[in-house]
Amino acid sequence: MVPTSKPEVLWRPHASVSERSNLTRYLQWLSKTYDVRFQTYPEIYEWSVTQIDDFWRSIARFFDVQFHTPSDHAVVWHQTEDAHWFPGATLNYAEQVLRTVRQRPEEVAILSAFEGQNQSERRRIKGSELFSQVSAVAAALRAAGVEKGDRIAGYLPNCPETVIVFLASASIGAVWSSCPPELSSKGVLERWQQIAPKILFGVSGYHYANKYHDRSEALREIANGLPSLKTVVMVGANPVLSGLSNSVPVTPWGDFLRDADPSSFSILPVEFEHPLWILFSSGTTGIPKPIVQSHGGILLEHLKVLGLQLDLQPGDRFFWYTTSGWMMWNFLITGLALGTCIVLFDGSPKHPDLSVLWRFVDEERITYFGTSAPFLLACEKAGLNPRADFSFSHLRSIGSTGAPLPPEGFDWVYQQVKPDVWLGSLSGGTDVCTAFVVSNPLDPVIRGKLQCRGLGARIEAWNENGEAVWNEMGELVLTAPFPSMPVFFWNDPDGSRLRASYFDYFPGIWRHGDWIEIDPDSGQCVIYGRSDSTLNRGGVRMGTSEFYRVVETFPEVQEALVIDTTGLKPGAQECSGKLILFLVLAPDLEFTPALKATICDRIRTQLSPRYLPDDVCVVREIPHTLNGKKLEVPVKRIFQGVPLAKAVSREALSNPQVLNEYIELAQKMGLEALA
């Protein structure tokens, strides 16, 4: 383990900021409404996870959630896996969003930019315009025969039309699912053939890194592979798609809306647990899981986390760099329900250079900039100094997720971006479509730490015996229900697939799959990476994030990936139990014995001699998911002798061609049965 020292506070909330925060207003409201008083965040957190019914009912009341039919209880449960939320209640997620939008008709609700656009070319959609377009699309969907429970699919970039179609679908009780147009047709069909969408909205291509990528053939293959389709609606330029074998009509966006009567628009109240959308797991090691989350569960959790934890205020500009296929897109959209302007950006974060997003944040006066830890670390590695070029006069907060942010990443933000910014390192996942280890506006930011467990999320760290541990690494578990947990997996009628995914390891308890360490006094946390990619040397476990923190600080190392091959199948003993380190070196560098010795020496002194790698392999690239996460587990499986088809799905990778290099390395180590 990395030696600990006295926590270093990098940011403290100004009294004026804390007093104006939504969380402070909520606490004041609680004292009047529920006659409960709290002085610190740990106190309110403890109440939220012990008085679960009162807490979630208070969230609904504080944010004025519009119920058409109320419920006597927030949650009914015996075990975490059998919870039911607000039984008998009806509402609609889109109604909450559109009601807020209509209250600010002249304010910009969506700011949208594509790569390479200047400020004058960017789209600004006011609240009244957004409501009008959602109304029109909802009317067109109804005219096309869409009914409650039908699935609507979007093969779309991160653009306003994607938001509009999603909200229109939700407003009439249809179920949304989206995939970004860079995903292959096979990857899309692996997902959507499971859910049988009725209407598909698609584009014929997209721009990325100053190149146009034609996707008409992929879209054609997708449409031909979905026998459930009744219509394909083409969005954007070149609204032509020919050669469909199943004779599905193809309609340009304008024609689809031409006869729609938005004056007939009405929102359908649905059950609290009615499906809102279907998200898919990354599918790196098998068919992606179709994760269904509910109107009510998502609405309450997102209002809570965006409003109380991230402190989004009306008029803020809320930007998260994401594609339409990552859960952070869904997370971003709910910002509309808080009166914020949501900001969309479609394109490369590296073109023409790594300053492009920082320039965008400064130009558009972004209030909250959400990004990924790998992006921040790439900026650090490149020696970027954004504060020298940009004022960031409106930037109040930066959010980081997608991977653990090491202490050095915190340092870079405070030294090179803005010294008084509120940095929130967040952790959660697609499974719950939120961050439940988050930030809060009352507590300090400590170097390398996540500020707190989210309100209402009863999170503990458990050892292998199912016992809670504190100030040491353990499995992240949820020991009580949480509203944005999946209501079910699509096509999983007996719930066996869902239980196997979350509730079998510790029976009846949600095991999230991350390593976490929790300080019981301050509530500050550390995430150490995925528990299924743990390094286990002589019975001593360590998360991979600690390893990367040491190795990736070398300027010669562009990126690293480490696996522990303990548990190899019989016949593959030649590399059984090995710790293998893969390195991508900076351009034009050679891996010399001296560099290897220096790296190993630092591992020995800053981690432990136990974690000295048995093999160090220089590779061209590290494999990543479409969302930029390192593929530790699939690479580990390859080196455990698992056949490639079972070890990883190429469709889930942003750079699948790099797998061949890892297969060759594994075969050189004696694994001949990988083809």
N, C-alpha and C positions, 0 to 999 in steps of 0.2 A: 504494500500500500504506500501511496505517497505520504511522506511525513506531514502531520498536521501542524498548524501554527495558529496564533491568535487570529480570529476572523478579521478580515480587512473590509471595512465599510467603504463602499465606493459612491453611494448616493443615499441621502436622507430626504424624505419629503418635506418641503417647506410647509410651515404651519398653514399658510393661506391655501396651499394646494390640498392638504388633507381636509381642511374645513369645507372646501367647495366640492369635495369628491362625492360621487354617488354613494359610496359606502358609508360615509359619515351621515349623509341624509337618511340612508336606510336605517342606520343605528338609532338616529333620533326618532325616526318614525316608529321603529320597534318599541322604543321606550314608552311611547304614547299609546300604541295600539295593543301591544302584548304585555306591557308593564314589565319588560325585562331590560336590564341595562348592562352594557359591556364596555370595558375600558380599553381592551387590547384585542388584536386580531385573534390570538389563540383562544380567547374567551368566546368570541362569537363563533369561531370554528367549532369548538366543543359543543356549543348549543346546537349548531346546525346539523351535527352528525349523531346527536343523541335524541333531539326532539325533531325527528325527520318530518313528521306530518306537519307540525307547526311551521317548520322552516320553509318547506316548499309551498305551503298555502300562503305564507307571507310573501314569497317571491311573486306569486301570481297576483296578489293584491297590490304590492308595491309598484309593480310594472303595469298595473291596470289591464291584465289579460282579459280579453272579451270572451267570456263563456256564454254559450247559448243555453246550455243545460249545466247546472252546477253539480258538484259531487260532495258528499258528506266527508270523504276521506281523501287525503293526498295520495296515500299508498296503502295497499293491503298486501301483506307478505308474511310468509313463514320462514323461507330461505331466500337468499339474494336472487336465486335463479327463478323463483316463481312469483315475483312481485308484479302487481298490477297497479297502474297509476291512474288516479282520479276516475275510478270506475263510474260509468254512467254519464260522465261529463262530455260535452261537445263544444268544439271550437274550430278554428281554422288558422294555421300558421300564416297564410297569405293575408288574411284579414287583419292581423296585428300589424304586419308590415305595411300594407296599403293604407290602413287608417293613419299611421304615422306619416307616411308620404303625403297624403292628402292634406294633412295639417300644415305642410310646408310647401305649398304648390309652386312658389316662385324660387325656392332654393334648389340648388343643384343636388340631385339625389345620386346620380352616377356620373363619374368622370372617367372617361375611357381613353386609353392611348394604345396605339400599336407601335411597334419598333420603328424608329426612324422618323416618326411624326414630330413636327415642331408644335409649339403651344397652340398656335392658331388652328391647327388641323385636328386637334383632339376634340372628342365629342363630350358635350355637357348636356345631360338630360335632366330637366327640371322635374320636380315631383308631379306636377299636373300632366306632363308628357308621359312620364313613366306609368301613371295610373291609366291614362288613355290607351297606351299601347298594350298593357296587360289586359285591359278590358276587351280590346279587339281580338287579341290572340285567344283569350278564353272563349269568346263567342265563336271564333272560327273552329276551335277544338270541339265545342259542343255540336256545331253544324256538321263536323266531320264524323260525328257519332261517338265521340269519346265520352265514356261514362266513369262514374266513381270506381276506383280500383284499377282502371286500365293503366298500362305503362306507357310513358312518353320518353323517348330516348333522344339525346342530343350528341351528335358527333361534331362538336363545335369548339371554337377557340374561346378564350376568356374575353368575351365581348358583351355589349349590352343585350343583344338578342338572346343570349344564353340565359341571362337573368330574367328577361321578360317571359320567355317560354316556361322557365321553371315556376315562376310565380303564377302564371296563368294556369299551369297544370295543377298546382297545389290548390288554387282557388276553387276548382271544380271537383276536387277529390281524386284526381289522377295521381299516379306515382311517378316521380322523376328519376332518371338515371342518365349520367353523362360520361362520355369518354373524350379525351382530347384528340384532335385529328392526327397527332403524331403517332398514336397507338396503331399498331398493325391491324389489318382486317381479322387475322386469326385471333389476336388478343381481344378484340372487340367482340367477336362471335363467341369466344369462350365465356364472356360475361353475359351478353344479351340473349343468347340462346337459352339461358337459364330462366329468363324473366319474360320472354315473348312480348316485346313492345308492339303497340298498335300503330304508332306514328313515329317516324324518324325525321328529325331535323338535322341537316348536314351541310357541310361546305365542300367545295371541290378542291380546296387547297388553303395553304397558310404561308405566312412569311416568318422566317427565323434565321438569324445570323446573316442578314442581308441576302437571303436566297428565298425563292419561291418554291414551295414543295407541293407538287400536284398530287392530290389525294382522290381524284375522281375514280381511279381504278379500285382503290381500297374501298371507297364508299359503295361502288357498284357491287363488290364482293360481299360487303356487309348486307346490303339490301337483298341480294339474292339468297343470302344465307339465313334470312329471317322470314319464314313462311307466315308469321303472325302479322306482318306489316299490311296496313291498308293504304298508307300514303307516305311518300317521301317529300319533305318540304325543303327546298334549297334556299339557303341563306347566303346573302352577299352576291358578289359578282359571279358571272358564268353559271347561271342557274339552270344548267342543262346536264342531265344524267341519262344517257341512253344505254341500251343493251341489257335491260333488266329481264332476266329469264322468267320471273314470276308475274310479269305484267302489272306490277304495282304502279299506280299513277305517280308521276313526279310533277310537283307544283312549285313554281317560284314563290318566294316569300310574299311578294306583292299580290300575286293572284290568290294565294291562300287567304289573305286578309280582305280581299276586295269586297266580298259580299257580307263580311261580318258586321253585325249590328251591336256595337259596344253599349248602346243604350239599354240593351237587355241584360247587361252583366249583373250577375248576382253571385255571392259567395256561398258555397255549400258548407254548412256546419258538418263536421265529421267527428267521430269518436276520438277521444284524447289519444288513444293508441293506434289510430288509423295510420297506415304507412304514408310517410311524407316523401321519402326518397329511398333508393337502394344504392348504397355504396359498396364497392368491391375491395376486398383485400388485395394486396399487391400481386398475389398469385405466383410468387417466386418459386414455390415448391409444390405447386399443384393447382387445380382448378380454383380460380378466385372465389372466395366466399361472398355470396350476395347478402349483405348486411342491411337489414331493414330497420329504420328508425322512424319515430312517430312524430306527428304534428305537435302534440303537446309536450312530449319529452324534450324534443330539440328546442322548441320555443322557450320553455322555462330555463333549461340549462344555458342556452346562448344568451338570453336576457341577463341571467345571473353573471356569467363569466365575462361577457363583453361590458356589461354595465357596472358591476361591482368590483370585479378583479382587474379588468383593463381600464376601467373608468372612462369609457367612451361617453362623450357629451354631445348633445345636439349641436350641429354645426361643425363638428370635427370632421377631418378628412382621414378616413381609415383605409389604409392600403396594405394588402398582403401580397407579396409576389408569389403567384401560384398559377397552375393551369386549371382548367375546368375539371380535371380528373383527380385532383388531390382534395382531401377533405377540408383543407384550408380555404378552398373556394366556397364551400358551403358555410363555413365558419364566418367568412367575410360578409356574405350576403345578408346575414341576420343583422348586421350593423344598421341596415335600413330601418329596422324596428326601433332603434334608439335615436333616430333623427340625424344620424351621421350621413355624410356623403361617402359612399363606398367608391374606391378607386381601383380600376382595372388596368392591367398592363399586360399586353400580349407580345411576346418576343423574347429575344435572348438577353439575359442579365449581363452578358459579357461583350456585347457588340454595341459600339465599336471597341469598347474596353470596359473594365470593371467599374468605371465611374458612371455608367449610364443610369443606373437606378438612383444613385446619390444625386445626380443632376436633376433627375425627374422629381425626387422628393423635395429638393430645394425649390425648383421652378413652380411646382404646384402647391407649395405650402402645406405639405402633408403633416398631419398632427401625430398620427401613429403609423410607423413603418414596420410592417411585419416581414420577416425574411427567414432564412434558414441558417443554422450554425455553419454548414459547409460554405455558404456564401461569405459570411463574415470572416471565416478563417482564410478563405481564398484571397479576400481583400488584404488581410494582414500579411499573408505570405507574399503578396505582390508589392508590399511596401506602400500601399495607398494611404494618403493623408487627406481625407475628404474635407476636414475642417479648414484646411488651407485654401480650398477652392470654393467652398459653399458656406453660406451663413447659417442655414437651418434655423431660421428665425422662428418658425412655427412648430418645429419638431419637438414634441414633448416626450414621446415614448418610442422605444424600439423593442419589438418582440422577436425572439429567436426560437425556432423549433426545428424538428426534422432529425436532430441528433443532439447529444449533450454538447453544450458550449463549455469548453475548458476555461480555467481561470485566465489564460493568456488571451482568449477571445474577449473576455470582459475588459481586460487591460486595454486592448486595442480600441474598443468602442469609446472608452472614457478618455483615452489619450489622443486618438486620431479622428474621432467623429464629433462628440460634444460632451464636455465634462459634466454638464448638469442634466443629461438625459436620463430618463427612467428606463433602465434596461430590464426587460423581463424574459428570462429563459423559461420556456414553457415545455410541458411534456403531457402527452395524452395519446391520441391515435384515432385512426379510422373507425375502430370498433365502437367508440363512444362519440365520435365526431366532435371532440372538444379537447381542450387542455384541462386536465384536472390537477396537475401540479403547476402552479401558476404564480402570478404576481398579485400584489395588493398595494393600494396607495397609502397605507398607514405605516408600513415597516420599511427598514432600510434594505438596500441591495448590498449583499455581501459577495465578495469576489468568489466566483465559481459555484455559487449556490442558487437554487431556485427558491423564491421567497417563501412559498407556503403551499400547503395542500388546499385545493379549492373548497369553498364552502359547500357543504352537503355531500362531499366525497369522503367517505370513511376509509381512508387509505392507511394501511399499515405495511411494515416490512416484516416478512415472515421467514423463519429458517425452514430447513427441509422437514422439520417435525411439526410444522404448522403452528409455531410459537412466535409471538411478536418479539422483535428485537429492536433496540434503539441505539443510535449512534454506531451502527454497523450495517453492512450491506445485507439486504435480504430481498426476497421476492416481493414485488409490488402487488398487493391484493386489495380488493374492495370487500369489506366485510358487511356491507349493507347495500340495499338497492340504490341505484342511481338512474335518474329519469331518461338519460339519453343512451343507456345500454340498449342493444338491439331488442326489438320486440319479438323478432324471430329472424331466421334465415329463410330466404325464398326457397320454395321446394324442399323444405325440411319439416314435413308434417308432424313427425313425432318429437322434434326438437333435439334429436340425437347428435346432429352435426354441431349445433350451437353448444350443447353441453360439453361435447368433446373438446371444443375450442377453448372454453373458458372455465368450466366448472368441475372437470374430472380430476385435475391434479390435486386440488384441495376440495374434497366433495362439498358442493353447495356454496363455495366461495369463489369469487371472480379472481382468477390469476391472470394478470395483464401481460406478463412476459418480459418485464423490465426489472433490472436491479435498482433498488432505491435504498438510500440511507436517510433517516429522519432524526433530527434533533428534537427530542420531546419537549424541550423548554421553549426554544424560539420557533419551532415549526419549520425551520429552513431545511431544505432537502438537497440531496445530490442524486442524480441519475447516472448510472454507470453503463448503460447500454442494455442490449437484449440479453435476457438470462439464458436463452438457448444458444448463445455464442460465447458463453463464459469461458475464461481461461482457468483451468483447474490443474494446478501443478502440485503434486504431493499432497492433495487434499486442501490446498489453500486456493480460494477462488478470487478472481479479480475480473472486473468489467473491462471490456476492450477500450472504453473511453480513456481509462487511466493509461493504458499502453500508448494510445495515439498521442496523448498529451505530452509524453516524453519523446517519442520518435519523430513526430511531425514538427517539432520545434527546430529541427535541423534545417538550415536554408537549403541544403543539398537535397532534401526529401520533399517532393511535391505532394505526395499522398502515400498512405500506408494502409495495409489490411493485415490482420493477424488472425490465425485460427489455431485451435488446439485439437489435434486429431485423435484424442483419446476416444476409444470406443470403436475402433476400426473392426470391420467384419473379418471373420477368419480368412486367412490367405493373403491378408494385406499387412502383415506384421512389420514389413520393412520400414513403414513410416508410422506405425502405431504409437500413440502417445507423444507424438512430436509437436512442438510449437513451431509453426512455420510463419515467417514474416515475409510479406510481399511489399516491395518498395517501387514507387514510381519516382524516378530521380528528376531533378530540375533539368531543363534542356541542356544538351551538350556536355553532360557530366558523365564520368565513368565511375563505376563502383569499385573503388580500390580497397585493398586489404586494410589500409589505414582508416578509411571511412567506416568500414565494417567494425573495426576494433573500437573506434570512437563511439559509435552507436551502441555497441554491446556494453561498453564501459558505463555509459550513462544509464542503460537499462539496469545494470548490476547495482549501481549506486543509488538511483532514484526510485527504482521499483524493488527488485530483489534478484539475487543470483538464480532463484528458481525460474525466473521468466526470461532467461537468456534463450534466444531462439536456437532451435536445432538446425534450422535451415533458413537462409536469407535468399530470397529470389527477387531479382530485379525484373519487373514486368513493364509492359508499355502502358497499360491502363488498369485501374481498379474497376471491377464491374459495379454498376449502379442501377437502382430501380429508376423508373420514369420520374420519380420525385426526388432523385438525387441521393438516396440512401445507399450506403455500402452493403454489398451482398455477402455478408459474413457467413451466414448459415448455409446457403447453397454451395459456396466454395468449400466450406468445411465438409459438406456431404460428398462433394466430388472427391475430396482427399480421404474420405472414409470408404471409398469404393462403391458408392451408390451410383447406378447408371445415370447418365446425364438426363434422360427423359424424366426420371423420378427426382433428381436432385434440384432441378431448376426449370422454370418455364422461360424460354428465350423471349416470349412475348412480353414479359414483365420487365425487361431490361431496356435501358436507354442505349446501351452499347453491347448487344449480344455477341458481336463478333469476337470480343476479347476472351470469351470462354474457351476458345480453342487453345489459347496459350496456357491456360490453367490445366486443361485436360492433358496437354503434352507434358507439362511439369509433373502431374500426378502419375502419368504412365512411366516417366523416367524413374519415379520412386517405387515402381513395382506394381502399380495398379493397372493391370492389362485389360480388365473387363469393363471399361468405361464407355465404350462406343455406344 
